[in-house]
């Protein structure tokens, strides 16, 4: 029996797919045979050949409706939607402004719901339904010091994933991928340079941080027929997890 990780003929939309993790996801879906379109507020330079772009601020529900409609008009269908847009600046929870908190939650949680709602409406009308994958984070599974609102939003995204999977079945499968540390364009600068970044990577049990394509592989699996009976799940892509401080006591 052939392993059916084949997305030929499928249309995939990746929010925030122009760079970083989103670009890795878009690239792997393209490699699997899907027609891929990414969205963002501005068109990024260097999109992979074959990847289309549509402008959209996913925090705006009206813009999201127009985005999904445009995908339908261009391709005639929408099979896979990846809610990847997200992120947060570092901010101490005691002093983070209400405006910052609202913007972080809007981008990382509310926007994903708006996109999912618009996609579901189209997918429910398709004979073979569709798949939604929400890109979450380990920050939603453990304390998130310095990014409290982000961690809370990602925790909410995981609950939303399980709820939508129940409400929208059997036509639409909904799953999540919780990524650990990923080597994006800003990785080394964020951790203070190449040496510090290498030290961070060494703390991961598998000996390195994830590449964007690693997250893309997980998304491609969940979008494929191989995951036909997987819905409401959260796939953790973290190289074995984060090393706990007490493990140093045992030489781990």
Legacy VTK file of the C-alpha trace (Angstrom):
# vtk DataFile Version 3.0
C-alpha trace
ASCII
DATASET POLYDATA
POINTS 252 float
0.000 0.000 0.000
1.340 3.424 -0.982
1.830 5.909 1.841
-0.558 8.736 0.838
1.268 11.887 1.902
0.147 13.465 -1.330
-1.620 16.824 -1.493
-1.787 17.035 -5.276
-4.850 18.983 -6.368
-5.352 20.483 -2.909
-5.352 24.209 -2.203
-3.666 25.413 0.980
-3.699 28.828 2.656
-0.990 29.668 5.197
-1.441 32.849 7.222
1.805 34.673 7.910
3.444 32.291 5.457
5.947 34.653 3.900
8.850 34.026 6.255
10.031 32.036 9.250
7.927 29.092 10.334
5.180 30.042 7.895
7.556 29.871 4.948
8.729 26.459 6.089
5.130 25.259 6.250
4.282 26.704 2.841
7.363 25.084 1.326
6.579 21.609 2.616
2.935 21.812 1.517
4.179 22.841 -1.917
6.606 19.900 -1.931
3.672 17.598 -1.126
1.911 18.768 -4.269
-0.513 21.389 -2.958
-1.201 24.717 -4.586
-0.173 27.186 -1.865
-1.099 30.780 -1.151
0.196 32.772 1.798
-1.147 35.975 3.281
0.197 38.876 5.275
-0.140 42.605 5.625
2.647 43.204 3.093
4.041 40.955 0.369
7.429 39.553 1.432
10.465 39.391 -0.798
11.736 36.023 -1.918
8.578 33.932 -1.944
9.280 30.421 -3.137
8.409 29.820 -6.808
4.855 28.569 -7.070
3.657 30.194 -3.833
0.980 32.856 -4.311
0.315 35.870 -2.110
-2.820 37.675 -0.963
-2.721 40.751 1.262
-4.680 40.490 4.514
-4.563 41.634 8.122
-6.004 38.530 9.791
-7.058 40.583 12.805
-9.735 42.202 10.621
-12.769 39.868 10.238
-13.952 41.616 7.061
-10.509 41.249 5.495
-10.493 37.572 6.441
-13.849 37.009 4.726
-12.460 38.690 1.606
-9.301 36.570 1.812
-11.162 33.260 1.878
-13.488 34.455 -0.874
-10.479 35.393 -3.005
-8.988 31.916 -2.540
-12.277 30.411 -3.659
-12.468 32.650 -6.701
-8.873 31.971 -7.719
-8.782 28.217 -7.162
-12.400 27.091 -6.918
-11.794 25.345 -3.603
-9.954 25.589 -0.265
-8.764 22.333 1.306
-6.160 23.237 3.929
-5.893 26.323 6.127
-2.923 26.828 8.441
-3.323 29.467 11.156
0.341 30.372 11.514
0.279 34.168 11.943
1.305 35.085 15.465
4.054 36.224 17.782
4.675 38.648 20.610
7.294 41.077 21.887
8.734 40.420 25.323
6.802 42.294 28.007
6.676 41.902 31.782
3.178 40.867 32.843
3.122 43.438 35.650
3.584 46.381 33.323
2.295 45.237 29.910
-0.164 47.790 28.575
-3.808 46.850 27.949
-3.348 47.778 24.280
-0.399 45.404 23.870
-2.268 42.591 25.600
-5.308 43.044 23.364
-3.179 43.089 20.209
-1.275 39.939 21.194
-4.460 38.026 21.981
-6.124 39.296 18.800
-3.259 38.088 16.608
-2.619 34.745 18.297
-6.146 33.642 19.183
-9.044 35.738 17.899
-7.643 36.010 14.371
-7.262 32.244 14.172
-10.924 31.836 15.081
-12.006 34.333 12.406
-9.927 32.551 9.753
-11.193 29.150 10.867
-14.823 30.302 10.776
-14.497 31.655 7.232
-12.645 28.549 6.055
-15.132 26.199 7.697
-18.056 27.823 5.924
-16.437 27.048 2.567
-15.154 23.603 3.547
-18.531 22.435 4.848
-19.948 23.093 1.366
-17.250 21.000 -0.338
-17.946 17.300 -0.879
-14.680 16.260 0.804
-14.576 18.976 3.480
-11.188 20.264 4.548
-8.472 20.523 7.173
-7.509 23.336 9.558
-4.172 23.291 11.394
-3.465 25.807 14.153
0.175 26.575 14.911
0.459 26.816 18.680
3.516 26.823 20.939
5.055 25.177 23.979
4.295 28.535 25.627
0.673 27.409 25.699
1.571 24.247 27.623
3.781 25.645 30.394
4.446 29.007 32.071
5.416 31.739 29.612
7.364 34.372 31.573
7.952 37.520 29.547
5.138 36.664 27.141
2.183 36.004 29.419
-0.526 37.123 27.004
1.065 35.110 24.196
1.181 31.954 26.310
-2.422 32.445 27.410
-3.523 32.982 23.810
-1.747 29.832 22.642
-3.319 27.844 25.485
-6.667 29.177 24.316
-5.809 28.157 20.751
-5.338 24.565 21.885
-8.744 24.540 23.579
-10.255 26.150 20.489
-8.710 23.409 18.350
-10.358 20.651 20.380
-13.703 22.450 20.427
-13.815 23.149 16.702
-12.793 19.565 15.971
-15.918 18.395 17.785
-18.269 21.038 16.400
-17.196 20.842 12.751
-16.743 17.091 12.328
-17.056 15.046 10.229
-16.525 17.398 7.271
-13.637 19.401 8.749
-10.697 18.075 10.749
-9.014 20.550 13.123
-5.611 19.926 14.726
-2.740 21.873 16.268
1.038 21.789 16.146
2.858 23.074 19.232
6.319 24.127 18.158
9.349 24.464 20.384
12.306 26.700 19.532
12.622 27.210 15.771
15.583 28.579 13.823
13.935 31.517 12.056
15.648 34.551 10.533
15.786 36.303 13.932
16.898 33.258 15.958
20.538 34.175 16.596
19.847 37.845 17.273
17.056 36.974 19.703
19.374 34.799 21.788
22.369 37.168 21.674
24.488 35.872 18.812
25.715 32.598 17.300
27.420 31.224 20.427
24.456 31.886 22.695
22.097 30.459 20.080
24.216 27.317 19.816
24.072 26.935 23.587
20.286 27.144 23.447
20.194 24.477 20.748
22.395 22.212 22.854
19.734 22.136 25.589
17.265 20.382 23.278
17.409 16.588 23.772
17.827 15.968 20.032
20.775 18.379 20.017
19.371 21.143 17.841
16.452 23.513 17.534
13.778 22.929 14.909
14.061 24.163 11.363
10.925 25.728 9.844
10.629 22.678 7.586
10.347 20.440 10.663
7.143 22.236 11.596
6.121 22.103 7.949
6.521 18.319 7.927
4.166 18.005 10.896
1.589 20.250 9.236
1.841 18.336 5.947
1.186 15.080 7.806
-1.886 16.479 9.552
-3.172 17.857 6.253
-2.699 14.568 4.430
-4.790 11.390 4.142
-2.324 9.754 6.555
-4.060 11.750 9.321
-7.595 10.993 8.122
-8.606 9.807 11.612
-6.714 12.511 13.520
-8.768 15.461 14.732
-8.669 17.514 17.904
-5.029 16.539 18.423
-1.970 18.564 19.369
1.302 17.385 17.831
4.299 18.640 19.834
7.320 19.397 17.658
10.070 20.178 20.154
12.937 17.728 19.735
12.186 15.932 22.984
11.130 18.902 25.079
12.830 21.526 27.178
15.519 20.351 29.557
14.444 20.916 33.159
16.810 22.651 35.570
16.676 19.837 38.111
17.986 17.382 35.494
21.437 18.970 35.862
21.559 17.498 39.372
21.510 14.022 37.816
23.931 14.885 35.044
21.120 14.969 32.478
LINES 1 253
252 0 1 2 3 4 5 6 7 8 9 10 11 12 13 14 15 16 17 18 19 20 21 22 23 24 25 26 27 28 29 30 31 32 33 34 35 36 37 38 39 40 41 42 43 44 45 46 47 48 49 50 51 52 53 54 55 56 57 58 59 60 61 62 63 64 65 66 67 68 69 70 71 72 73 74 75 76 77 78 79 80 81 82 83 84 85 86 87 88 89 90 91 92 93 94 95 96 97 98 99 100 101 102 103 104 105 106 107 108 109 110 111 112 113 114 115 116 117 118 119 120 121 122 123 124 125 126 127 128 129 130 131 132 133 134 135 136 137 138 139 140 141 142 143 144 145 146 147 148 149 150 151 152 153 154 155 156 157 158 159 160 161 162 163 164 165 166 167 168 169 170 171 172 173 174 175 176 177 178 179 180 181 182 183 184 185 186 187 188 189 190 191 192 193 194 195 196 197 198 199 200 201 202 203 204 205 206 207 208 209 210 211 212 213 214 215 216 217 218 219 220 221 222 223 224 225 226 227 228 229 230 231 232 233 234 235 236 237 238 239 240 241 242 243 244 245 246 247 248 249 250 251
